[in-house]
Amino acid sequence: MLQLEHVEKRLGNFKLSDITFELPKGYILGLIGKNGAGKTTLLHLLMGLYTADAGKIRVLGDDPKTQEVRVKRRIGWVLSEDLFGAGQTLGGNADMYGKYYPEYSRAKFLEYCGRFGLSPKRLLGKCSKGEKLKFQFAFALSHAPKLLLLDEPTASFDPEFRDEFFKVITEFISDGERGVVLATHLTADLDRYADYVAMLEQGKLVFCMERCELADAYRIVSGEEYKLRLLGDKVLSVESGKYGAKAFVKHSRRMAYDTALCVSVPTLEEIMFYHAMWQNGAGFTGNLRKG
């Protein structure tokens, strides 16, 4: 589905560096990271909107640089940018741009408009941010893509539609032949739905692994400072508090923890937070650093 090998891209002072990962068919990849980490840049590379400065990209087996039209016809996308005509109706936009996709189906587009509560006769420029993203999603699904690339769409959806959104993308991959890359900062959604998770930090790939493997990779360990120190170099970052300390720990199934310590599996939001602390050097350095 996706293969990236040592991909690099510089945009001004920002650089996406040495990005290597794969996504097999039939899965949802959650792409996480703070604003400015490189998520949108990476999606633009996959779409062929940017050309990599170095490395190798394969999207559905093709190079987006040399097979641009073939790649774009087989991907659907939802972006924060307004790339459709504000003066056109939703249906008019779909029909205008649908002619570039051999598999475009107006009937399928109208079906999704009904499902998403959209009127195809409404002017795009009169739509709210959430409605515009729903339109992009309906259009993306209408031309039978093999891969969906979604850039932070759920932030503008109400909770009820967010559930519907994930129901649709779960249906989308159910045949085992398609895939989804979803960039988002709403990590609670990915805790429920992502099969793989990739994290970017300052243009670098921190990790890309299966969600179940990620659940086994780290622990949040709370307790007295001296007992946390006994965990040694397994402690990646630490924050201290009035009544003790909390450590982000590289976990393995062979590890044994003091029974006085409280051990829990971190959420994706906690993993992002503590990884950022780790990058900033928030570990044991003689005295415990304040979090």
Residue, then its C-alpha position, 0 to 999 in steps of 0.5 A: m500500500l505504502q512504502l517510504e525509504h529514507v525520504e527527505k524534504r526541505l521547505g524553508n527552515f523545516k526539514l522532513s528527515d529520513i522517513t522510513f515505514e510501510l503500510p500494508k493493505g487493509y489497515i488504518l495508519g494514524l499519523i500523530g505529532k504536534n503542529g509543525a511536526g511534518k504531518t501535512t508535508l508527509l501527506h503532500l509528498l504521498m499525494g504528489l503535491y511535493t517531490a521528495d529531495a531524497g529517498k524512495i516513495r511508493v504509493l500503491g506500488d507506483d512512484p508519485k513523481t513519475q506516475e502522478v496521474r495514475v497515483k492521484r486517480r487511485i487516492g482520495w483525500v481530505l485536506s484543510e485547504d480549500l481546493f474546490g470552487a467556492g462559487q459552485t454547488l457541492g454537486g457542481n464541484a463533484d461533477m467538475y472534478g469527477k471527470y478526472y477520475p475514471e471511477y467517479s460515480r455521481a450516484k455514489f457521491l449523492e449517496y454519501c451526501g445523504r448519509f452525511g447530511l449534505s445538500p448537493k445544491r448548496l454553494l460550497g462557499k456557504c458551507s461551514k468548515g465541517e460541511k466542507l470537509k464532509f463534502q471532500f470526504a463524500f467526493a473522495l469516496s465517490h471515485a472508488p479510491k484504494l487509499l484515503l489520505l486525511d489531514e486533521p478532518t475530525a477536529s471540525f466534526d461534532p462527536e456524533f459525526r465523528d462516530e459516523f466518520f470512523k464507521v465509514i473508514t472502517e467499512f472502507i478497509s473491510d475488504g482488505e484491499r484498501g488503506v487509510v492514512l489519518a493525520t490527527h491530534l485527537t489521539a483518543d480516536l486513534d486509540r480506538y480505531a488505528d491499526y498502526v501509529a506513526m509519530l513525527e517530531q520536528g520532521k523526524l519519525v519517532f516510531c511507526m508500529e502496530r497499535c498493539e505493539l505500541a501498547d507493549a512498548y511503554r509504561i507510565v510508572s508512578g511512585e517514589e523517586y528513588k524507586l523510579r531511579l532503580l529502573g535505570d536507563k529504561v526511564l525515558s522522561v520524568e515529571s515530578g510532583k508534590y507527592g512523588a514522581k511519574a516516569f515514562v518507561k521503555h517497557s519489555r515483558r521481562m521487566a519486573y516493577d516494585t509492587a509499591l509503584c503504580v504501572s499503567v499503559p499510556t494513551l497515545e496522548e500521553i506517549m506524545f507528551y512524554h516523548a516531547m519531554w524526552q526530546n527536551g532531556a527531561g530525565f534523571t540528571g542528578n536531581l529530578r527535573k520538574g515537569 
